[in-house]
């Protein structure tokens, strides 16, 4: 469907005049029916957007489609239509699901498939080597790292085998052991729970819970305690220590690596190495700064929807519902209004043009303005410029020469031609001008 629409509109764009709002151009992009359809050829790739169906097509990477965005997506490696269909292809592995049916192939273990919840088997999915079920939730099993888990009437009865041993009768009692690595047990979950893990490392961790009265987790370098959770908590570690009340809504943390304090909802502050963040009046104001290696990132949010981001060579500012501004190096864009301030590539391409009444951009040294879906446009690069008011009037300057057209070329005049009823006629004086 998208390919047919693509061919039709490419042919139409190559043969028609610019008659707003049926057909017009902005930023080297051909647009049709106001904001509804757009086509662009960029970097030897074709890009079509068909907003009545919230659909896009890109010829790069073997063809990429989006339809009824964000529900549908098609590309060679990954396709889906939420919630009915999904397919993934990676090397020699594949995985496909269609409503209750699923099938696939694992290059390590072979083919698999099934019909949920009646019967099925999967390989190398959901971080497990193997999974299977029969009349789920009555019977299911998983296998991973030589350990197996068999469920009867999930999640009530479980038997552990292979590298692990134990059983579970939820929520009454359960125990699970991997020799020399970890062991845990519970009684009347979530009230009584104990665990010993990381036994094969230099930092084993012991936990004991009598929820919500007392919770304890200790190791060689760290200890944490909770009394009447979430009423009071205390942490004492190698790098930091602190205490908190009411799930750390009121808290103080001190240490070489981490320090901070919170008095929710009025104020909170946290610093971990070079990364910092703080809040004023809960969600009213938030600010955070963090580093990935030496690259700095900054984020400021006011009343949740008003946001400011600062990244390497990039900035983004949104003042809801008035406008948003984004820049990358020397390029920038200004959009009005800003009803849905998301920073998602496909959302910016498909949804935002539908409600953007004014846009001002700079890309590759070209300055551009569009008002009311192209009712008025202006493009300027260096000393050359072109301005258009719908299909009524267009004026431009190119290589120092000024010209104009009326009614999309019904009548026009420039240094070389006169247009009468869309037909260009060479001006006599232009013949005598030296060629450049």
C-alpha positions, 0 to 999 in steps of 0.5 A: 500500500505504502509503495503504491502511494509512494509511486503515485505521489512521486509521479504527481510531484514531478508533473504538477505545478506548485498550487497551495495547498494541493502542492507546495515545497518547503525545505527541499521537501514536496508537500501535498494537501497542506500538512497531510503528505510529504515527499523528499529525496535526501542522500539518494534515499526516498522518504514519503509520509502519508499522515492520514494513515500515520504512515511513512516509507523510506527506501534506505535499508531495503525499505522501512515502513511505519503505519498507524504509528506507533502500532505498525512497523516493517523492516527486514530485521524487525516487524510488528503490529501491536498487539497482533503481530511481531517478527524478528530476524537476526543472523540465523535466528528468527521469532514470529508471533501472530495473535496466539500462534508463535514459531521461530528458529534458534541456530543452536537448538532448532525450530520451535512453535506453539499456540498459547495457552495450549502448547508451546516450546521456545529456544533462546527467548526471554533470557532462557535457553528453553521454555515450554508449556502445556495448558498454561498455567497448569504446566510450564518449565524453563531451562537456563544455565543447566538449571531447570524450573518446573511450574504446576499451576503457576505460580503456586507449585514449583520444583527446581532441578539440575544445577539447582534444587528446591521447591515452592508452594506459594505463598506458604513455603519455598526454598531454592539452592545453587550449591556454592552460589546462592540459597534462599527460602521464604515462609508466608511470602512476603512476610519471612524471607532469607537469602545468601547470594554471591557465595562464589565471590569475595562479597557474599550478601546476606538478607533477612526480612520479616516484612514489614517489621524488620528488613536486613541486608549485609555484606563485608562492605555494606549494611542496610536496615529497615524498621516498620518499612517504609517508616525508617531505613538506615544504610552504612557502606564503604562509600556512603551512609545515610538514613531515611523516613517514609521510603526515603521521602525524608532522608540524608546520605553522606559519603565520598562517592554519594551524598544528598538529602530529601524532604519530599515534596519540598526539596531533594538533592543527590550527588554521585561522583560528577552526576547531580540531580535535585527537585523542588516541590516534587514534580514542579521543578527537576534538574539533573546533570550526568556524564558518560565518560567525558560527555556532559548531559543536562536536563531541566523540567518544569511542571513535567511538560516544560523541559530543557535538554543539553547534550553534546552539540545539541539543545532542546527547549519546550515551553508547553503549549507555546513552542519548542526549540531544538538545535544541533551545531549550527542548525536549529528549528523553532515550532509553534505550538508545542502540544505534545513535547516528545523527542521521538524521531518518528513522532516528530516526522508524522505527528508534529506537522499536523498541529505545527502552525509556524516553523522556522528552521536553519539547515545547512546554511539555509534559513526557512519559515513556514506559516499555516501549513505553507500559506506563507513560506520563505527560504533564504541561503546567502544572498538568494531567497524565495518567498511565497504567499499561497498560490497567489504570489511568489517573489525570489532573488537568484544570483542577484536577479529578482523575479516574481510570479502570480497565480503559480506562474499564470503570469511572471517576470524575471531578468530572463523570461516573461511567463504568460499562461504558464508559458515562459517566453525569453526576454529579448534583452536577456539574449544580449547578456554575457553568459556567466 
